[in-house]
Amino acid sequence: MLFFWKKKQDQSEQQNTAAKKTVEQDVATKDETLEQEPKEVASENDTFSSVAIEDSPGAAVSQKTSTASDVQLSEATSSPEAVAPSESAAPRGFFGKLKAALGQRIRKTRDEIVGQIKAAVKAAGKVDEHLLERIEEILIRADVGAETTFKIIEEMREFEARGASADELIANFKKQLLDIVGTEMHCLVPPAERPWVILFVGVNGTGKTTTIGKLAAEFRAQGRKTLLVAGDTFRAAAIEQLGIWAQRTGAELVAKQMGADPAGVAYDAITKAVSENYDVVLIDTAGRLHTKTNLMEELKKIVRVIKKLMPNAPHDTLLVLDATTGQNAIQQAKVFTEAIPVTGLVMTKLDGTAKGGVLIGIRNLFAIPVVKIGVGEAVEDLRDFDPREFVDALFEDDDNA
């Protein structure tokens, strides 16, 4: 009896041990799954953040599209939900994220303009002609532009005449910048009709293709059916770059071989978008030198072809400008706006230059709103432009930046 009781007890303990191991395995599996889920989201976000395809002549096209991870990403981004950033990675809006980070992103421009002017005012101790000459020199060097600089200095002379304090001069300078840059946001707003056609123009190297890709990610996250159009048929790399963005965002792509007629590509794309009920059409164009008349005429032809199919399109024509080019960006804006109706400006690469003052000069010379600014390589670093927050960031102290 003792033998059988002992044997039964051993069997019971074995069963309990086995059951305990099964439960532990189940718990471990669940924990492992929960741990993997945020990692997968982070991996997806990291892929977007790491994209830095430059829209410049001869730019190398990333070979990452052939890897297994990118195949998974292409499959994962086939739906709008997959493109949407995670809650932790999602931008907190201009009043949150921009307030916290923009001062650091545009530190070079901030130091070059406001930082040096504050230092000059402090050293001078009073508002006089010598100080105004120093401020004029700072503004010119920061690529604010001669005409805009003259306007700012002339208003400052009134403060010299009445013996104003240095603090009053700085306060007036900030007010002048707000008057020039504006105080209202001008966001991209979809028209009543579909599809929403957006044409992108600008010279090589400004970041047109990257801007299109980031906007495609934004629209896909909003659940919009998006079509990318490879209208830059002069560079094979441009077509491939846009194809990579189409894969990453889950957008569709219309492209032809290198050397094809750009207007013909645009025609086919609009036809497809209308017949297949697309929400947004983003059209890339060749990086035309603003000094080449024949290329500018070809750009006009693309616009005419689009209007034959949709009289109100393109609904938005965005001129993409590179902040690092300084005064050259002003000349580009002049020629492009004379050639075609430009509805909005995108200023890229503000995070890596001390020449961001060109944005102030452009806003003073052209009655065209800045709708987006680029302050980094990640998708969320293409931000809606809030002029008031931009000026506030320029005047941030180092302790708060």
Stockholm file with secondary structure:
# STOCKHOLM 1.0

chainA/1-401         MLFFWKKKQDQSEQQNTAAKKTVEQDVATKDETLEQEPKEVASENDTFSSVAIEDSPGAAVSQKTSTASDVQLSEATSSPEAVAPSESAAPRGFFGKLKAALGQRIRKTRDEIVGQIKAAVKAAGKVDEHLLERIEEILIRADVGAETTFKIIEEMREFEARGASADELIANFKKQLLDIVGTEMHCLVPPAERPWVILFVGVNGTGKTTTIGKLAAEFRAQGRKTLLVAGDTFRAAAIEQLGIWAQRTGAELVAKQMGADPAGVAYDAITKAVSENYDVVLIDTAGRLHTKTNLMEELKKIVRVIKKLMPNAPHDTLLVLDATTGQNAIQQAKVFTEAIPVTGLVMTKLDGTAKGGVLIGIRNLFAIPVVKIGVGEAVEDLRDFDPREFVDALFEDDDNA
#=GR chainA/1-401 SS CHHHHHHHHHHHHHHHHHHHHHHHHHHHHHHHHHHHHHHHHHHHHHHHHTCCCCCSTTCCCCGGGGSHHHHHHHHHTTSHHHHSCCTTTSCCCIIIIIHHHHHHHTHHHHIIIIIHHHHHHHHHCSCCHHHHHHHHHHHHHTTCCHHHHHHHHHHHHHHHHTTCCHHHHHHHHHHHHHHHHCSSCCCCCCCSSSSEEEEEECCTTSCHHHHHHHHHHHHHHTTCCEEEEEECTTCHHHHHHHHHHHHHHTCEEECCCTTCCHHHHHHHHHHHHHHTTCSEEEEEECCCCTTCHHHHHHHHHHHHHHHHHCTTCCSEEEEEEEGGGTHHHHHHHHHHHHHSCCCEEEEECGGGCSCTTHHHHHHHHCCCCEEEEECSSSGGGEEECCHHHHHHHHTCCTTTC
#=GC SS_cons         CHHHHHHHHHHHHHHHHHHHHHHHHHHHHHHHHHHHHHHHHHHHHHHHHTCCCCCSTTCCCCGGGGSHHHHHHHHHTTSHHHHSCCTTTSCCCIIIIIHHHHHHHTHHHHIIIIIHHHHHHHHHCSCCHHHHHHHHHHHHHTTCCHHHHHHHHHHHHHHHHTTCCHHHHHHHHHHHHHHHHCSSCCCCCCCSSSSEEEEEECCTTSCHHHHHHHHHHHHHHTTCCEEEEEECTTCHHHHHHHHHHHHHHTCEEECCCTTCCHHHHHHHHHHHHHHTTCSEEEEEECCCCTTCHHHHHHHHHHHHHHHHHCTTCCSEEEEEEEGGGTHHHHHHHHHHHHHSCCCEEEEECGGGCSCTTHHHHHHHHCCCCEEEEECSSSGGGEEECCHHHHHHHHTCCTTTC
//
